[in-house]
């Protein structure tokens, strides 16, 4: 498969917002993105198009490129950026999407989670998506397994999709960590703690609901919640690992875990980080890392009193 590097110019950036066009905002945003891309040390980007969207236009814009993908906007919050890799004409090309509020917040200096430095976050997210572009083009892994909430709970399928996401997020963070600073690290730690809290509470809610109604749909939803609790914790921590890997300014920075996260889970995450630091050999991503990730998932489940069981009669979670 060949890799091409088309020249990125202003005409490849489009503004797709529900509100009326603002020429000043459009020019500021395009210039800002082009400036950030010009200073990126990553060379293999293969960007075909960049689109600035809002929460109303993002979903349709993404689905036009890939019907199997959508803009993230769920209990964990709204997505700030997205990249899609596609094979077109025998080459991998990338489509990037950025949320308009990233640039609006810079203009008005809008505080994010109480931190009045939105420029740090915007710059990192721009480069984070560039990291995905490089990873798409280098490893060629661009298609995740499709699983919907109507599918049965199959452990192997969920692991396949989750490992794909883990490898992609870890790689993108490693190759964009030059744009990360202590402010970005604090944001990612906040996201980790917030994600754990939400999935922990959501799992407990479904467990209580299941006690009142043990129908198949509630049982399956409960299984997915446990799986999500384990994997979302790992995915969130993978982003922290990625920006710290080979980044001396952040490698020794303390991680302020939420008191809600059990100490054994923190130990498991730290052990996973040590394994990745030791075994990191991009682009191969050795099996030793995948093995440690899967062990960590099972052990996080065990800390919470759960065990994933594969059987001929169907997969389930023992609790």
N, C-alpha and C positions, 0 to 999 in steps of 0.2 A: 504494500500500500504506500503510495507516495505521500510526501508531506509538502504542502505548498505554503508560502508566506506572502499573502497578498498585502499590498500597502494599505495601511489604515488611514483613511482620510475622513474629513468632516461629513461627507455625503453618506458614509456608512453608519452614522449615528442619527437616529430618528427620535422624535419626541411624540409619545402617544399617550395623551392625558385626556381625562373626561372634561376638564375645565378648558376654558378658552386659551388659545395659544398666547404666550407672552414672549415676544422676541428677545427681551433682555435676559430672561431666565434661560431660554433656549441657547443663546450664545454663550452665557456663562457656563452652562452645563457641558456643552460640547467642548469648549476650550479647556475646561477643567479635566475632563476625561482624557483628551488627547495629550495634555501635559503630563498626567500621571502615567499614561502608557509609554510616553517618550522616555521616562526615567526608569522604567522597569528593566531589570537585568535579565528578564526572561525573554528568550528570542523566538521560540517556537510557539506562537499564539494562534495562528491560522483563524483569525476573526473575520467572519463574513459580515456580521451585522451587530450593532449595539442599539438597544431600544430602551428608552426611558419610559417607565410606566407608573401608574398608580394602582391602588387596590382594585379599582373598577376595571381598568383595561388590562392589567397584568395577566389575568387568567386566560382571556381570549388570545392575547399576544403569544403566550407560551404554547397554547394548544394548537395554534396555527403552524408552529414549527414541529411540534410533536404531540399528537393526540393523547399519548400515554402519560404526559407530564402536565403539571399545573403549578400555579403560583402558590407558595406556601402561605397560608393564613389560618392558623389553628389555635389550639389552647396555649401553645408555646409562644404565640405572637406572630407578627407579620414578617415575611421574608424581606430582606433588604436587597438581595441580588440573586441571580440565577444564571447558570451556564448550561447550554445543551450542546453536546457534540454529535455531529451527524457525518455519515459517509456520503459524500456527494461527488460523483465523477471519479471515484476511486481514491479520493483524498478525504481526510478528516478536516472538517471545518467547524467553527464554533459560533454559536449565537449567544450573545450576552444580554441580560436584562438587569436594569438597576431601578430601584424605587425612587421616585422623584423627591420624596421627603429627605433623602440623604443630602441633596444639594440645596433644597429649601432651608434645611436646618443650618447649613453653613452660612447662608445669606443672612438669616435672622438670628444666628447664634442661639438656637433653641437647645436648652439642656436635655441631655439624654440620660435617663436614670439618675438625675441629679448632678450629672457631670457636664459642665458647660464647655465641652471641647468636642463638638460633633465632627470637626474636620478630621480628627484622628480616626474616628470610626469610618467615615466616608472613604478616606484614603485606603484604609486596610481592606474594606469590602471591595473596592475597585480592584486591588491587587490580588485579593483572595480569589476572585473569579478568573483573573488571569492565570492564577495557579492551577485552577481547574482546566483551563485551556491547554496549558503545557502538559498536564497529566493526561488529558484525553489524547493529545497528539503523540505522547511518548509511549504510554502503555496501551493505548487503543481500546481501553475498557470504557464503553460509552452507553451500554444498554443494561439497565437493571431489570431484574425479574419483576413482573407486574403482579401485585397482590392487592386485592380489594377487600373491603369489609364484608363482602358476601362470600368470600372463599373460606373453605374449611381451614382449621388450624393444622398446618403441616410444618413440622419443625424444620426439616431440610430446606424447604422453599423460603421460609423466613430467614434462616441463616444465610442462604445464598444472597438474598437481597440486602441483608444487613451488613454482611462482609463487604459487599460491593460499595455500600455507602461509607463504611468505615475506611476502606482503602482510599476512596476518593477524597473524603474530607481530610484525612491525615495528610495525604500527598499535597492537596491544595494549600493546606496550612503551612507545611514545610516550605513550599516554594513561594510563599508570600510572606514569610515571617520577617523578611527584611523591612516590611512596611508596618510591622507590629511594634508597639511600645507598651509601657506599663498601663496606659489607659485602656488599650485594647485587651490586655490580659485581664484587667479588672472586669471588663465587660463579659469576657468569656467565662470567668469564674462566676459572675452573677448569673449568667445563662445556665451554667451547670447546676448551681444550687436551686435555681428556679425550676428547671426541668425536672430535677429529682423530686422536689416538693409536689409538683403538679401530678406527675405520674404515680408517686407514692399515694397521694390522696385519691386519685382516680381509681387505682387498683383496690384500695380499701373500700371505696364507694361501691364498686362493682361486686366486691366480695359480700358486702352487706345486702346488696340487692339480690344476689344469687341465693342467699340464705332464705329469702322470702319467695323466690321464684326460680326453680332449678331447671327451667326450660333450656333447650339446646342452644338457642341464640344467646342467652345470658351467659351460659357456660363458656361458649366460644369467645364471646367478648371478654370474659374474665381471663381466659388464657392469653389472648392477645395483649391485654393490659399488663400482665406479668412480664411477657416478652418485651414489651415496649419499655417498661420500667428499667429492665436490665440493659437493653441496648441503647436507649436514649441517654442513660448515664454514661455509657462507654463512648458513644458518639460525641457527646458534649465534652468529655475529657480528652478525646482524641484531638480536638481543636486546640486545647491547651498544650498537649504534648507537641503538636505540630509547630506551634509558634515558638516553643522553647528549645526544640531540637536544633543543635548547632547554632544557637543564638545566645551568645555569652551574656548579653544584657538582661535576658529574661530567664535563663536556665536555672539560676539559683533563687529566683523570686519566690516568696512564700505563697502557698495556695490556701486561702482562707475558706475552708469548707464550712458549709452550713452545719450547725449542731444536729440537724435532722438526719444527716447522712451518717449511718453507723460507722464506728471506727474500723470494723473489719472490711467494710466496703472501701473505705479510704485506703487501707493497706493493699487491697487488691488492685486498685487503680494505680497506686504508686509502683507496685510490682510490675504491672503491665507497662508502665512508662519506662522502667529500667530495662525491661526486655527489648522494647522498641529501640531505645537508645543504643543498646548493645548489638542488636541484630539488623538495624536499618541498612539496607543495601538496594536502594532504588536503582532501576525500576523493577527489580525482581520481586521485592516484598516477600521474603522467604516464608516457608510454611511454618517456621518456628513462631512468627508473629501471629499468624492466623490461629495456630494451636493455642497460644497464650490468650488470645482474645476469647476463643470459645470456652476455655477453662474459666476465664474471668466471668463470663456470662453465667455459666452454671453455678459458680461460687457465689455470685451476687444473689442469684435466685435462692440458693441454699441459706444465705444469711437471713433472708426474709421468710424462710420456712417453706420454700417451693422447690420442686424438682421437675424438670422437663422429661417426659417419658415418651419414647417412640415404641409403638406396638403395631402388630398386624391389623388390629381392630381399629386403629386410629390413634393419633398423637394426642396427648393430654398433659396436664400439669398436676402433679401430686401435691396435695397440701393437707 
